[in-house]
Amino acid sequence: MRTSGFKLFLSKYYLYLAWIVAIIATGGSLFLSDVLHWEPCKLCWYQRIFMYPQVILLGIAAYRNDRRIVGYAIPMTIIGGVIAIYHYAKQHIPALDEIAPCTGGVSCSKDYFEFLGFITIPFMALIAFAIITVLLWLGSRAYDEVEAIEDAE
């Protein structure tokens, strides 16, 4: 029994792919704050708390081919994603900002960047968290399937 080329590729490289997404998201975040000098709001900082460690953790896991990271990384990406959803909602639903306004610093409902009328910084963070989650979940499953097929042969 053979496995598809995509599944085989994913089973080998899912940790590296997730790591690359975390690097791009972290690099983009640092570019926005350190190069463009856009001050992050409180919710942006919380999202960073759940993304920045992924660069180190996924990098080490990819280097060591340590699949155990999936059980630790996915909860972090889900929590970061939930914060990103809430942050995105605050930007697009004014009533949310009235109920729970940001206190001190930059307003969480402020839009520094908007592309195509819906792509904002929290939306991009949500996409990064979602991609990492999907890569880790599908990659781990593909790895298990490929291992089972190889063991059966």
Secondary structure, 3 states (H helix, E strand, C coil): CCCCHHHHHHHHHHHHHHHHHHHHHHHHHHHHHHHCCCCCCHHHHHHHHHHHHHHHHHHHHHHHCCHHHHHHHHHHHHHHHHHHHHHHHHHHCHHHHHHCCCCCCCCCCCCCCCECCCECHHHHHHHHHHHHHHHHHHHHHHHHHHHHHHHHC
